[in-house]
Amino acid sequence: MREMTGAECTVRLLERQGITIISGIPGGANLPLYDALSRSKQIKHILARHEQGAGFIAQGMARTTGKPAVCLATSGPGATNIVTAIADAKLDSVPLVCITGQVPTPLIGTDAFQEVDTYGMSIPITKHNFLVRSAQELLTVIPEAFRLAASGRPGPVLVDIPRDVQLEHIAVDDLPAPAVADAPPVVSDTDIATAAEMINRAARPVLWVGGGVVAAQADAICKNLAETASMPVTMTLMGLSVIPRDHELNIGMLGMHAERYTNMAMEGCDLIVAAGVRFDDRATGKVNEFCPNAKVIHIDIDHCELDKLRSVSLGILGDIHDVFSKLLPKIETKPRKEWIGYISALKSAFPPHSPSESGFESPQKFIRLVGELSDNSTIVTTDVGKHQMWTAQSYPFTGGRQWLTSGGLGTMGFGLPVAIGAALAAPDKKVICFSGDGSILMNMQELATAVEHNVDVTVVLFNNQCLGLVHQQQELFFEGNCFSSEYPIALDYVAILRGFGWHVCDLAENCSEEIVKQALATEGPCLIHMPVSREEKVLPMVPPGAANRVMIGGDTNG
Ligand SMILES: Cc1ncc(C[n+]2csc(CCOP(=O)(O)OP(=O)(O)O)c2C)c(N)n1
């Protein structure tokens, strides 16, 4: 029997979950927790400069390891600031445990200083949330938060702990065992047999993979399955690293910024094997007109996704690795020469925009150059905008958890803090963040955090002095009325980042492969600044709300 406070109990439970790094910011309502944390020999605290930064640093750790990561915020403004990072984690199924301080229990509902209804506010953006009423409850709530975050389809869980609960003394016999994720659902043998038969019979099948395949660590077996069946593979933005860029069956990302031949190939398929995807509108375009002639097998760990937006011929509930492993021995080896030949002909007729050469002539070629100069273990993050799509179209991904981008929420400001989190979780790896001059400002305070922890992060900043992707949409769909998307003042990013203590490499001053190599070889935070013309577009493009066959650009190589 040991007496401890709710705060101490929380820290012990986090230690037992194997947590070694937590990001956050202290404030009045979580100070008891911080006091207890200061005595932990196991957990290192990363003091972020903004709670959204703390949330995204934790996301960077979780996206890199696949395990729940923890972030802390105080009540009121601390909680409201961290909301974006939680919502982002929800849409991209990232396991997060966010612990917020709350005003003391007797003051809840009185409009107390720094009181917001964090529980209510977080209901729609979490997988689950708790408002803890006594220190005793922490013994079940904290392990439960980890179990929920990691089980099935991963996601964020919020635990709101009032200050008096953190200070309450309880006697604890034994701390509960650390929580583990629930076992995945048992896959039905009949479903496997039916799926195998459908794949074997199909003349023009496509394997469509998303973030769920990354989460299930099923990339290697996914490649085996595709190769055995000679099934071309298309990917959502979240699934881009599943199949190496140069693999002969990789037909690229589908949807709004797909290559024209990819969307055309999808139109021609007779079977879609959709794994770990959620029929997001950015991927399907107008969903009613998405591959109307294809049968669909949908494999997902979350039963809510099956039949949600598209009625499927067969829905398989289960862990994708498990499903693929059971499916593979039943798949006939087939060359499917006609189908593969048809797609190659489409590819020759509508050559990809993604560059086959690297260089400095365009951001896409430069992204490819950076990829070629980096080793395969490099982790890539992005912000949101043209630079994100250029990276999606051009970076030579090789596999796994290499690609961290905000897919569902599309959050500007994601790239830098997620890169910091990734570097903390994988200190032996280089992390490169491709960003834009709009996005980098949205969490630039974390430039200080990066220097403080000397993380091995390189930011490649494409500076087009505008909110590029918005600017492009205004040019294309609002008759060139580029209202409020241009920055009239040219900021000196080189001086700004140098001021934060970053190494800098300014390609406006000096531009050569040798200089880029040197920048990438620099250990610790380093900026590569590349000026880009506003006119440089992301093409092809499906207009928002249109069917995927309605594409702008990509009909020639230009
Ligand atoms: C937090 C947030 N606010 C607004 C948007 C809408 N938005 C999408 S892309 C974009 C412009 C991004 O500009 P920048 O980071 O400079 O990248 P670029 O497109 O120029 O490469 C904006 C404003 C968003 N995605 N996220």
The ligand as an ORCA input file, in Angstrom:
! r2SCAN-3c Opt
* xyz 1 1
  C      -5.052     25.944    -40.762
  C      -5.465     26.083    -42.194
  N      -5.987     27.255    -42.633
  C      -6.329     27.417    -43.932
  C      -6.169     26.378    -44.816
  C      -6.592     26.547    -46.289
  N      -5.401     26.431    -47.159
  C      -5.111     25.283    -47.817
  S      -3.691     25.388    -48.676
  C      -3.465     26.969    -48.228
  C      -2.261     27.738    -48.704
  C      -0.974     27.161    -48.223
  O       0.073     28.063    -48.490
  P       1.578     27.671    -48.280
  O       1.790     27.026    -46.981
  O       2.418     28.877    -48.547
  O       1.825     26.554    -49.364
  P       1.803     26.628    -50.962
  O       0.428     26.237    -51.368
  O       2.132     28.033    -51.368
  O       2.812     25.635    -51.370
  C      -4.513     27.419    -47.404
  C      -4.651     28.798    -46.860
  C      -5.651     25.164    -44.306
  N      -5.505     24.087    -45.056
  N      -5.276     25.059    -43.012
*
